[in-house]
Amino acid sequence: DSYAANSQFITHLMGRILGEQGLSNTPIDTKGFESVLQLVDSTTADSFDLFYGLYKYNQNSINTILKLRAAMDNVVEELSKKENASV
């Protein structure tokens, strides 16, 4: 089912991306940050072959990656606008 495939792929993609950040527990973790760490732990515990399968056999995976990149660019652009407006 495409809903399940898309849900699994974006979850694993975000977990892998966040995992690349080298995040770890701190003494002042928020509940939200604890959830992020749980996402990283659960997705990176699965093999990269599983992640690759979620990518390869999901016809929407490339579009998901492109939309994520565009969203990241948009957020960074908004931050930059805000920063420049306050200078």
N, C-alpha and C positions, 0 to 999 in steps of 0.2 A: 504494500500500500504506500502511495507516495507521501502521505502525511507522516507515516512512521519513518520512512527513509529520510525525509527532509529534517525531521525532528532529531533523529539520531545523528545525521551528518553535522548539522549546525552545533549540536551539543559537543560532539567529539572535536570538531574544528576549533571551537572556542576553548575547550579544555586543553588541546594541544598548543594553541597559541599562547594561552596564559601560562601553561607549563614551561614554555620557552623563556618566560620572564624570571624563572628561578624564585618564585614566591615561596615564602615559608611563614610558619606561625610566628607571632610576636606576642609579647605580654599584654598588648592592648587591642587584640583583634576584635573587630565588630562582628555581629552575626552575619552581615553581608559578606565580609571577608572570609569568614569561616565557610560560608557556602561556596565561595570561589575556590577555596582550597579543596573542598570536597569534590567539586567538579573536576579540578585538575587531577586529584588522586584517582577518581573513578574512571576518567577517560584515559589517563596515561597508564593505568594498570592493564588496560586492554592492549593487545599487540598492535604494532603499527600496520601489520597485514590486515587486521580487522578494519582499522581506520581507512586504509587504502581501498578495501572492498566497499566500504560505505561511499567513498568518493567515486570509484570506478563504475559501480553499478547503479548510481543515482543520476538520472539524466539532468537533474537540476543542480548538481554540485558545482559546476563551473559558474553558473549564474549566482549561486549563493556566495561563492568566493568574491565575485565581482561586486555584488551588492555590499558585502562586508567591507571591502576595500573602499568603496565609494562612501559608505557610512563613516568610516574612520576619517577619511579626508574631510568630510563635512563637519564632523565634530572638531577636528583640529583647526579647520578654517574658522569656525565660530569662536573658538578660544582665542585665536589670533586676532579676530575682529574686536573681541572684548578687550584684549590686552592693548591693542592700538587705540581704542576709544578712550582708555583710561590714562593714556600718556599725555 
